[in-house]
Structure formats: structure tokens, C-alpha cells
């Protein structure tokens, strides 16, 4: 299969974003907007032995020179439970627009290309809507009870941390348009990575993730784990809350567990692994997180691909717990509800094994007028059930306020 790459003038970011979010594959971080459009020309089933980079390397890309990640890439959202079927797609048209203005359109041979898609695009102007129905699973009271149960288990076992999540399902009068939603998310969470991925049937997983699970460029890898959270009241300067978070023993302990886990995993692949001596603060619209960078270089032998590292890292303590298997068993028993794509990896990989993957959080699954969103909290032995419940409520509001007039 052959592709042709063409350097073009920059395209309006709002148009690209809305087009990808509505009818294609979208991932937008601080470096670039990546939009897949048209049909999927190749679906890669991501099982234990699959090597997407090898499949991509079979393609030939002619035309203008450009970075390898502006040639065909495979994009996807994977289930939280990686033992379940996951897939990546290579789109008929790929638009890669870097934030320095460089823009490339890569098109499969025989395609009509980008212009007809842009000509047919009609922007949607949909405001937030009122609720028609809403259901929590578990209920707020049940969730607090689950946290209390988890705390008792943690105090009497070798489990150091478990992440418990809850979902909210609801409906609104009219089908939810992904384009206006993604632009509202950009306005509300400008520091987050936006994603919009079709996940089967009419469903689409769309959101704004603050957490970089993994970036791999050549022989260098980086992770930006987040753990330890405080809710931020509206219209109040966040400085005092951020200072409290930096001094919170419970949150610092939770954060250290996550960073230490990632460092230990990366050291099995790299000679040199470093992490920030102290966490910093990542401030979002409704919450602030403790944030650290972990960087790795000097691979032990062949440099591991992004998919190899992804399989080793996911699920991290940020979305599962420590130790991984025991924590996963506990959260599965207490949640009693399939997470689907929530907290699974969202990202892309190129033909050289480079890629970027984010944790699929602060997102919502859309299906016409129906939606489902998730939020979780890291539970340690010092956790307070009511505080953890309120934390999940604030996390849910960060995405649902882009859909709903009503406060949930």
C-alpha cells in the first residue's frame, strides 16, 4: 500500500479539531494536532504478539519530506483491560499540523484526499443541554462504602494502593455533537491532550486527558504520572490549595508509589532512568494534581517500541494500584462494572516504534443523546471515603459541564 505526503499551508485549528472529533480520529497535544479522516485502510488487532510498527513499515510514503510521524500512523483507544480485544486504525487521510505551523497531508493512493472532506464539512453550533436522565453506578453512598471497604483491606493486606472508579450514565434531549464538545473542552482545559476516537458502532470516546502515560522517541522514553489530587473551588485563587497539596503526607505517599513503580518498570528496559526529586503541581479547571516527570534513555539492547513499553506500564498505579494484580482483583470486585475504555491507553504509533499514549481519563462515551463518563480516586490506607467521593465528583464535572447545563 502506497501513500503520498504533501506539505500544505496551515489549516484552521478549530476546523481540523472539529472535523476529526466528529467523523475521524483526533489526538491533539501541545506539539501537534493529528487527525485521521476517511475510511480505515488497515485495522491492526492489538494482541500479545502484534507489532504495529512492523505493519506500518510495509507502507511506502512518497512526496514531500517530513517527520516520520507525519507518514501513516496507527491511532486508537484501547480497553482498560488489555486482555480484551483492542485495535488501532490507519486512516485513508492523515493531517498532521505541528504547533510551529508545519502541516502535512498524507493520503493513501487512490483516495480523493482532504479537499472533498473539507468542502463537505459543515460546522455544528450546539450548546450544552439539560439532563433527561442520570444514573450513578455505584450510587454516591455505595461508592463511599466501597472506599471504606477498600481502606480496611489495605490496612490488613500487602496492597498499598487501589484506584476505585464510578460511572455516571445519562441522556439529553438531542444527539450530542462531538465537534462543539471538543472545542469546549479545549477552552476549558487548554493544557490537556484532546482525543476523539470511534470505539465501535455509533459510540465515540472523547475527552481531555491531563496524563501522559508514555512518550517514546528513538532511544528516549518519558512518562508524566499524576497522583495526589485536591479539588479547587470555583472563583478562588488556587495557590493555597496547591501549597496544601504539596505538603499533604497522604497525597505525597500516593504519588511516590506511582513514580517508584514506573521507575522500576523502565529500569528493566533502560540503563538510565531519572525522576523529579519533588513533584510539581498541574492545575486544571476543577482539580490540581501532583505531577512528576520520569525519563529514560540508553536502552538495554534493542530499544523497546512504544507498544512494548505500553504493555509493560499499563495499568499503572494511577488507574489500578500496587501491587498490580492484587489491586486489579480488588477494584474489579468492588466496582462490579466493566470500565470499557475508561482509563485505557489512547494514542498513536509510527513505523519506527515511536508513539505517544495518554491515560484515557476525563472522557465521555457518546452514543447519540446518551453518554457515560467515569472518574476514579486513588485509595490508600489513610483515605477518607467522603473526600474520595467528592474528588470523583469534581473530576466528573470537568467533562460533564461541557455537555450539561445542570450540575451533577
BAVEX-113606 format. One record per residue: x, y, z of N, C-alpha, C in turn. Coordinates in steps of 0.02 Angstrom, whole numbers, plus 32768, in hexadecimal, padded with zeros to 4 digits. Atoms other than C-alpha are relative to their C-alpha. Example, Ala and Ser with C-alpha at 12.3 -4.5 7.8 and 13.67 -1.06 7.14 Angstrom:
# residues 2
802D7FC5800082677F1F8186802D803C8000 7FD67FC57FFD82AC7FCB81657FD980378025 
//
This chain:
# residues 408
802B7FC58000800080008000802D803E8000 7FD87FC38006804680AA7FCD7FD9803D8019 801C7FC17FE98028815580198027803A7FE0 7FDF7FC4801A805082057FDC7FFA80378034 7FFF7FCB7FCD808482918053800D80437FDE 7FFC7FBD801D806E83488028800380348037 7FFD7FC77FD280A683E1808A7FCF80357FE8 80337FCF801380178460808C8002803B8031 80077FC77FD27FED850780DA7FD77FEB803D 802680127FC37FAA84FF818D7FB580067FF5 8049800380027EF284D681A17FE580198043 801D7FE67FC17E83852C82237FF97FC98033 7FFF80347FCC7E9A84CB82C57FBA7FEB8014 804480117FEB7DE184D582F57FDF7FD27FCC 801D802A80347DB0848A824D801C7FBA8002 7FE180427FFC7E2E83FD82587FE77FD9803C 801480207FC17E0083D8830B7FB87FE67FFC 8046801480027D4583D582EC7FF47FCA7FCC 8008803380337D548370824C80177FBC8019 7FE7803F7FE67DBF82EC829F7FD57FE48038 802880167FC77D5582E6833B7FBD7FE47FEA 8043801380167CB382D282D87FFF7FC17FD7 8005803680317CDF8255825280417FDA7FF4 7FC08022800B7D908215826780217FED8042 7FD7800E7FC67E1C81FA82E2802680408011 7FE07FC27FEC7E60828E8345802B7FF5803E 7FD67FF97FC47EF382A283BC802580427FF9 7FE07FBE80017F2E835283E58023800C8042 7FDA7FEF7FC57FBA8375845E802280447FF5 7FDF7FBE8006802E840B8477802C80057FC2 7FD380008039809A83D683E37FDD7FFF7FBD 801F80098041801F83AB835B7FB77FED8006 8043801B800A7F6F838A832080067FC87FCE 7FFF8039802E7F6082DE82D27FB77FEB7FF4 8045800F80137EBF82BB827480007FCB7FCA 800B803380327E94821B82197FBA80077FE4 80407FF480217E08822A819A7FF37FCA7FCB 8012803180317DAA81BE811E7FF97FBB801F 800780447FE97DA38102812A80407FE88022 7FC580237FE67E188092818D80197FD17FC9 7FE4802A80347E8B8043810B80237FC3801C 7FE2803A7FDE7ED97FCD818A7FED80028049 800E80097FB97E9D7F8F823380327FCD801B 7FCE802B7FE27F257F4582A17FE37FE78042 8018801D7FC17EE47ECE8327803B7FFC8030 7FC97FFB7FD27F4F7EED83BF7FFD7FC88033 7FFA80387FD17F6B7E43840C80477FFE801C 7FC080047FDC80007E098472803D80027FD2 7FC68005802C80717DE883DD800280327FC7 80027FD38039803F7E738365803580378005 7FCD7FCC800580BF7EF3832B7FE780347FCE 801B7FCF802F80657F8982E0803580247FD7 7FCB7FDC802481097FDE82B280187FD87FC3 7FEC802A803981357F4982427FCD80047FC8 80347FF98033808D7F5681E9800680447FDD 7FF97FBE801E80A7801181CE803E80067FD4 7FC27FFD802781577FF7818E7FF87FE27FBA 800C801D8042810E7F9680FA7FE780357FCE 801A7FCB802B80C1803780B6803A80287FE2 7FD07FD38020811F80A6803C7FE080457FFC 801A7FBB7FFF810B8163804C8029802B7FD1 7FDE7FD78032813681D27FB77FEE8049800A 80117FBA7FFE8134828D7F9F802F8028802B 7FD77FD27FD9817283168012801D7FDE803D 7FE180197FC381EC82EF809D7FDD801D803D 801E7FEA7FC181AB82FB814E80127FD18037 7FF2802D7FC881BC82AF81FB7FDD7FBD7FF6 801C8043800A819A81F582057FB97FFC801B 804480037FE580FF8215826F7FCE80297FD7 80317FE2802E80B1827881DF7FF17FD07FC7 80118037802D80B581D881767FC97FD78022 803780267FE0802F8154819880107FEB8047 7FFB80167FBB8016813482517FC17FD98011 803A80267FE77FA180BF82AF7FE78021803F 801F7FDB7FC97F29811583287FCB7FD58020 803680257FE17EB680CB83A97FF6800E8049 801080017FB87E6580C084537FF97FB88013 7FFF80467FEC7E83801D84AF7FD97FF78040 8025800C7FC27E187FCE8537802E8001803D 7FDA80037FC27E4F7FDE85EB801C7FBB800B 7FEB80457FFA7E577F2185F280227FEB7FBF 7FDA800D803E7EE27EFE85747FFA7FB87FE8 800C804480187EB27E46856C7FC47FFE7FD1 80397FFD802E7E177E7E850D801780197FBC 7FEA7FEC80437E1E7E9E84518009804B7FFB 7FF27FBA800E7E6D7F438422801680077FB8 7FEC7FF780467E8E7F8E8378801980477FF4 7FE77FC080187EEB801983227FED80077FB6 80157FF580457EB88068827D8031802F7FDC 7FDB7FD4802E7F1980B381EC7FCC801F7FD2 80357FDE80257EAB81358198801480107FB8 7FF77FF080477E96815E80E1802680427FF7 7FE07FBE80027ECC82128100801980108046 7FE47FEA7FC07F3F8250818B801780487FF8 7FE97FBB7FFD7F54830881B2802980088040 7FD47FF47FC77FE783328224801480497FFF 7FF17FB87FFD7FF383E982568025800E8040 7FD77FF17FC68081841382CA7FF380488016 80137FBE7FE6806E84AA8339803080377FEC 7FD67FCC801F80FD850382E07FE680127FBB 80207FEF803F808B85088247800B7FCE7FC8 7FF58032803480D4847881E07FC37FD27FFC 803D8028800A804384178195800B7FD07FC7 7FF8803380338045837481347FBD7FDA7FF9 8039802A800F7FB8831580E0801A7FC17FDE 7FE88040801B7FDD825D80C27FC37FD67FED 803C801E801D7F628200805380117FBE7FE0 7FF5804080207F53814B801D7FF580067FB5 80057FFF80497F69812D7F637FBA7FEE7FEB 8043800C80197EC381387F087FCA80268025 80327FDA7FD97E6C81A47F8B7FF380447FDF 80107FBD80187E1482467F5F802380368029 7FD97FD17FD97E7A82987FE97FD7802B8030 801D7FD77FCA7E54832180667FCD80337FE6 80297FC780177E0283A87FFA7FB57FEF8001 8048800E7FFE7D5983507FE17FE57FFA8048 801780047FBB7D51832D809C7FF88045801F 80067FBB7FE67D7183E480C67FC480237FDF 80387FDF80237CF3841D80427FBD7FE9801B 803F801B7FE77C6D83AB808A7FF4800F8049 80067FF67FB87C8F83DE813D7FD4803C8010 802D7FCA7FE97C058445819080078005804C 7FF97FF97FB77C2F8488823E7FBC7FFD8023 803D80047FD87BAF846282C4800380338039 80027FCE7FCB7B7784E383457FCD7FE88034 802C801D7FCD7B2F848383D7801580188045 7FF27FEB7FBB7B2284C884877FF87FC4802F 800B80347FCE7B22846285277FB57FF6800A 804680127FFC7A7E840B854D7FEC7FF08048 801B80147FC07A0E83E385E07FFD7FB48004 800380487FF57A0C8336862B7FBA7FE47FF3 803F80258005798482BA85FB80007FC88034 7FFB80357FCE79C3822C866A80487FFC8018 7FBD80067FE37A57820686DC80007FC68031 7FFA80397FD37A91816A873680497FF58011 7FBD800F7FE87B2D814E87A080077FB5800B 7FF280467FF17B7D80A287AB80487FFA8019 803280067FCB7B9D808988397FE580458014 801A7FC17FE77B37810E889180368022802A 7FCE7FDE7FD67B99819488F080097FDF8044 7FFB80207FBE7B70813D899580247FBD7FFA 7FDF8041800A7BA580938950804A80097FF1 7FBA7FF380107C4680DD890D8027800F8040 7FDE7FF07FC17C74812689B780097FC0802A 7FFB80407FDC7C4F807C8A0380377FD47FE3 7FCC802680217CC080298982804680198015 7FC07FE37FEA7D4C80A189B180107FE98047 7FF580177FBB7D3580768A6980157FB78002 7FEF804780037D3B7FBD8A3F80487FF77FE7 7FBC8005801A7DDA7FD689D9803380148034 7FD27FEA7FCC7E2D80358A67800C7FC98033 7FF980377FD17E0C7FA38ADC802C7FC97FE4 7FD7803380207E587F2A8A5F804980177FFF 7FBC7FE680057EF17F9A8A4780237FFD8044 7FE180007FBD7F0E7FA48B0380127FBA8017 7FF580447FE97F0E7EE78B1280227FD47FCB 7FE2802880367F687EB18A72803F80227FE7 7FC47FE5801F80017ED08A067FF080317FC7 80127FD080347F9F7F3D898D800D8047801B 7FEE7FBC7FEA7FE47FEE89997FD080357FE6 802D7FCF801E7F6A804789267FD27FDD7FD0 802F801780337ECF802388C07FD9803C7FE7 80277FCA801D7E73809688497FB97FE87FF4 8047801180087DB6808E88557FDE80357FD6 80227FD2802D7D4B80DB87CD7FB57FF78004 8049800480077C9480FF87B47FEB80227FC0 80177FE4803F7C2F812A871B7FBE80248009 80417FE080037B9D819986F17FE77FF97FB8 8020800680417B28817086627FC680317FFD 80377FD080067AAE81EE861F7FEB800A7FB8 80177FEF80437A4F8232858B7FE880498000 80177FBC800B7A2282DC85447FCE7FFE7FC6 8034800480337998830C84CA80197FF27FB9 7FE9800680457A018316842A80427FDB7FFD 7FBF802180087A9382AF83E780398032800D 7FC97FD47FED7B3582F7842C803180057FC6 7FD27FF480387BA2834483A480488001801A 7FBB80027FE67C5B831783BF8029803F7FF1 7FD87FC680137C9E83B083637FFC803A8031 80067FCB7FCF7C58843983D380197FEB8045 7FE980187FBF7C7E83CC846B804C80038004 7FB780007FFC7D3783BB843E801B80478003 7FE87FBB7FFC7D49847684247FF2801E8045 800B7FE97FBB7CF9849784CE80357FE2802F 7FCC801E7FD67D74841C851C804280247FF7 7FC27FDA800B7E04847A84CB7FFF80418026 80057FC07FDC7DC6851D851680057FF5804B 8002800C7FB87DAB84D085C280417FE2801B 7FC480237FE97E49846585CD803880097FCD 7FCF7FF380367ECC84B7855C80427FDB8008 7FC080247FF67F5E845685AA7FFA7FB57FF5 800B804980087F1183AA858B80067FEB7FB7 8000801E80427F20833684F67FB97FEB7FEE 8044801180177E7E8328849480027FC07FD8 8005803C80287E458284844B7FB77FF57FEE 8042801580167DAF824783E8800A7FC57FD2 7FF1803F80237DB2819283AE7FBF7FD77FF9 8039802F80077D288123836480127FBD8020 7FF0803E7FDB7D1B808783D07FCE7FC87FF1 802D803680137C97802083777FB880187FFB 80457FEA800A7BE9803983317FFD804C7FF9 80077FB780027BAF80EC834A80268021803A 7FE07FE47FC47C17810183E8804380227FF0 7FC27FDA80077CA5817D83F7801980138046 7FE17FEF7FC07D1D81978489802580427FF7 7FE87FBC800B7D458250849B801080208043 7FEE7FE27FC07D9F82B18522803F802A7FFD 7FC57FD67FF77E3083198563802A7FE38038 7FD880227FCD7EB782B585BC803A802B8016 7FC67FDB7FE77F37830A862D803E7FD58006 7FCA802D7FEB7FA5826E863F80207FDB7FC6 7FD980238032802C823685C680187FBE801E 7FEB80427FE98040817B85E080467FF07FE7 7FC08013801E80D381688569800C80287FC1 7FE97FE58040813481C384E280427FDD7FF0 7FC28021801581B981658480801780217FBF 7FE17FE3803B822C81BE840580467FE37FFA 7FC0801F800982BC815483C880157FD9803E 7FE680247FC58324811B845D7FED80228042 80147FDB7FC482CE819084D97FB67FF6800D 804680077FEB822D8176853A7FF280308039 80137FD37FCA81CD81E885AF7FB97FF18016 804380087FE3813681DA86227FF4803D802D 80137FC87FD480D7826186807FC77FEA802E 8035801A7FD580798207870C7FE38035802E 80257FD47FD37FF5826287727FE07FD68037 802380217FC87FBB822A881E8005802E803C 80067FCF7FCB7F83828E88B57FD9803B7FE5 802F7FD1801E7EF2830388967FDD80298035 802B7FD77FD57E97839588E57FCE80247FD3 80347FDC80257DF483E288AB800A804B8009 7FF87FB87FFF7DF7849B88807FBC80227FFC 803F7FDC80037D61850888AC800080327FC7 80057FD080377D2185778820800E80468019 7FF57FB97FF47D5A862C881B8029800E803F 7FD47FF77FC77DDB861488A580487FF47FE9 7FBB800B80147E97862A8888801A7FBD801B 7FEE80447FEB7EE3857B888D80407FFA8029 7FBD80057FE27F8985A788DF80007FDD8043 8001801F7FBE7F5B857689927FF17FB57FFB 8011804780087F0F84D18957803B7FDA7FE4 7FC58020801C7FA984AA88F080367FF78035 7FCF80067FCA801984CD89867FEE7FC88030 801680367FD47FB0845989F180107FBD7FE1 7FF4803F80227FBE83D0896E804A7FEC8002 7FB8800D7FFF807C83E0896880187FEB8045 7FED80137FBC808083C78A257FD77FC7801D 802C80357FE77FFF833B8A3380247FBD8000 7FDC80407FFA8052829C8A747FDB7FC97FDB 8026803480227FC4822F8A33800880047FB5 7FFB7FF980487FCC8276898380477FF67FE7 7FBA800B8013808A8277897D80107FB58001 7FF680487FFC808981C089B27FE17FDE7FC3 8021801D803A800C8193892A8028800F7FC0 7FDA7FED803B807381F288A980417FD97FFB 7FC080238000811681A088DB7FF87FB77FEB 800D8045801480CB80F288C87FFD7FFA7FB4 800880018048809F811A88148043800B7FDD 7FC07FF080208147816887E680317FC68008 7FD280377FF481AA80DB88367FF07FC37FD4 80148037802A8145805A87D68018800A7FB8 7FEC7FF28045816680AE872E804C7FFD7FF8 7FB680038002822080C4875480177FB87FFE 7FEC80477FFD822F800B877F7FF37FDD7FBE 80108020804081D97FD586DE803080177FC9 7FD47FE6803582418047866E80477FE88008 7FBC80177FF582E2800B86BF800C7FBA7FE4 7FF68041802182C37F5F8674801080087FB6 7FF47FF4804782D37FAE85C7803980327FF3 7FD07FCA800B834B804285E0803480028037 7FC97FF97FD083F3805D86337FF7803E802C 80057FC17FDC83CC811086657FB780148008 80447FEB7FF28328813E86B9800280348038 80017FCB7FCE830C81E187177FB98018800C 80417FE37FF182778231876D800B80418027 7FFC7FC27FDA825382DB87B9800B7FF2804A 7FF5800A7FB9829482EA886A7FC2800F8029 803E7FEE7FDF81F3833E88A07FC9800A7FCC 80367FF4803181498342884A7FF0804A7FF9 801A7FBD800C810483E087FF7FB47FFD7FFE 80497FFD8001804F841887EC7FE880087FB8 80257FF5803E7FE1840387537FBB80188012 80407FE17FEF7F4C847687637FD07FFD7FC5 8034800480337EAD845287017FC5802A8016 803A7FD57FF27E0084A087027FE27FF38044 8023800F7FC27DB784448798802C7FDD8034 7FD480247FD27E4B83E687E5804980137FF2 7FB87FFC80097F0783EF87FF801E7FBD8011 7FDF80417FF67F7B835887F6804A800A8011 7FB880067FFB8029832D883280197FE07FC0 7FE680158041809183148794804B7FF78003 7FB8800B8006813C82CB877280117FE97FB9 7FE8801B803F81A382A586D780327FC8800F 7FD180387FFE81FD81FF86C3801C7FF97FBA 7FE180038042827B81F4863580327FC77FFE 7FD5803A800782DB815F85F2802780047FBF 7FD58001803C836A814A857680327FC78005 7FCC8035800283F680D385437FE07FBB800A 802480407FFE83908038851B802F7FC6800D 7FDC803E7FF583CA7F8F85587FF47FD27FC3 80098026803E83E27F3F84AD7FD580277FCF 802B7FDF803283607F6484277FCF802F8022 802D7FCF7FE182FC8000844E7FB87FE77FFC 804580188000824C7FCB84827FD180307FDC 80307FD6802281BD800B84167FCE801D8032 80347FE37FD581308075845C7FCE7FCC8016 803180347FED80BD7FDD8459801D7FD18034 7FE0802A7FCD813B7F7384BA7FFE80228044 80017FDB7FC181487FF9853F7FB98009801A 80477FFA7FEC808C8012853F7FE87FC28023 8015803F7FE2806F7F5B8564801E7FF78045 7FE080087FBF80EB7F6385F47FE580308034 80147FCC7FD080AA800486427FB67FFE8012 80487FFD7FF37FED7FF486337FE77FBF801F 80187FC27FE07F907FF586A5802F80158039 7FD57FE77FCB7FFB806287157FD880078041 80207FF57FC07FD8808687CB7FD0803B7FFE 802D7FC780057F80812587917FB97FEB7FF2 8043801680127EEC80C087517FEF7FBB8019 800C80447FE87EFF801587A280147FFA804A 7FE880067FBB7F6B8008883F80417FDA8004 7FC180247FF380017FB2888E7FF47FCE8039 7FE6801F803D80267F2388837FC87FF67FCD 80307FFA80377FD17F1D87DA7FCB7FC98001 8031803780057F7F7E7187DA7FCF7FFF803A 802C80007FC67F3C7E79888B7FD1803C7FFF 802A7FC480037EFE7F2B88747FCA7FF97FCA 8031800980357EA97EFD87D07FC87FD18016 8033802E7FE77E4F7E6C88237FD180248030 80297FDB7FCF7E147EDF88B07FD280327FDD 802A7FCE80217DD67F6A883E7FCA7FDF7FD6 8032802380287D7D7EED87CD7FC77FE8802D 8033801A7FD27D237EA488647FD58039801C 80257FCA7FE17CF17F4C88AF7FD980297FCC 80237FD880337CC47FA8880D7FC67FD87FE1 8034802B801D7C627F1687C27FE1801F7FC2 80197FDE803B7C547F77871F803A80087FCF 7FCB7FFE80327CBC7F698680801280487FEF 7FEA7FBC800F7D24800686657FFF80107FB5 7FFE7FF280487D257FF285A8804180227FEE 7FC47FDB80157D9C8073855F801880328035 7FEB7FD27FCB7DA280DD85FC80437FE9801E 7FBE800B7FE37E5780E9863C802C7FD27FD7 7FD58024802E7E97808485A9802D80307FDA 7FD27FD580257F2380C685397FDF801D7FC1 80187FDE803D7EF8814484AF803E801F7FDE 7FC57FE3801F7F7C816F842F800F7FE67FBA 7FEC801280447FDF8145839280477FE48001 7FBD801B800A807A80EB8352801180077FB6 7FEA7FFA804580E3810382B4802A7FC47FEC 7FDD803A801C814B808F824780437FF28021 7FC1800A7FDD81E880A782B17FF67FEE804A 800E80137FBA8192807683547FFA803B802E 800C7FC57FD78184812A83907FB58006800C 80467FF67FF380E1815D83DE7FF48028803F 80167FDC7FC4808181BD84617FBE7FE18016 803C801E7FE47FFE817384D47FED80248040 801A7FDF7FC57F9281C985547FCF7FD18024 803180277FDA7F25818285DE7FBB801A7FEE 80427FED80187E71818285A07FD180138039 802A7FE67FC97E2781E8862F7FE480437FEB 80247FC2800E7DBA828586377FE07FFD7FBC 8020800A80407D5B823E85A57FB87FE88009 804580157FFF7CAB820E85777FF37FD77FC0 8015802880397C63818885067FBD801C7FE7 803D7FE5801E7BE181D384907FDF7FCB7FD5 8028802D802B7B568170843C7FBE80237FF4 803C7FD8800D7AD781E683F07FF48030803A 800F7FD47FC77A808241848180177FE38043 7FEB80237FC27AC981C68500804A8009800C 7FB97FF87FEF7B6D81D6855D800F7FD7803E 7FE6801F7FC37BD6817D85DF8045801C800E 7FBF7FE67FEB7C6681CA864080167FDC803F 7FE380217FC67CDB818486C4802F802F8024 7FCB7FDE7FD97D4981C7874E80167FD28037 7FE5802B7FCB7DB9817287CC802A80278031 7FD67FE17FCD7E1D81978867802F7FCA801B 7FCF802D7FE37EBB814988AE7FF57FF7804A 800F800E7FBA7E9680F48953803E7FE18021 7FCB801C7FD67F1E80D889D57FE37FF88046 801B80117FBE7F0E80A68A8B7FEA803E8027 80147FC27FDD7EFC815D8AC17FC480227FE0 80357FDE80277E6D81848A477FC180098029 80417FF07FE27DCB81D48A807FCA7FF37FCC 8032801280327D32818A8A277FDA803B7FE3 80277FC780197CD2822E8A1B802B802C7FD4 7FD27FD680287D69829089DB800D7FE07FBC 7FF38022803F7D8B820C89567FC280037FD3 803D7FFB80277CD5820E89207FFA80457FE0 80047FBC801B7CD982CB890C8035800D7FCB 7FCD7FF980347D7B82BF88AA7FE77FE57FBE 801A801C803E7D27824F882A7FC9802C7FE3 80357FD380187C9582C78821801E803B7FDB 7FE07FC780207D09835887F780217FEB7FBE 7FE38018803E7D6382F087747FCB7FF67FCB 80368009802F7CBE82C287237FE880437FE4 801B7FBF80167C898377871C802E80217FCC 7FD17FE1802F7D2683A586B97FED7FF07FB7 8015801080447CDF834B86207FB5800B7FF7 80497FFC800A7C23834B86407FE680477FFB 80167FBA80097C188409864D800780167FB7 7FFD7FF080477C46840985957FC57FE37FD9 803B801E801F7BA783A685717FC0801D801D 803D7FF47FDC7B2A83DA85F57FFA8047801C 800F7FC27FDB7AD8847786357FFF7FF1804A 800A80127FBA7AAF841D86D780427FEC8020 7FC580167FDB7B348400875C7FF17FBB801D 800A80437FE67B4B8349878C80287FF6803F 
//
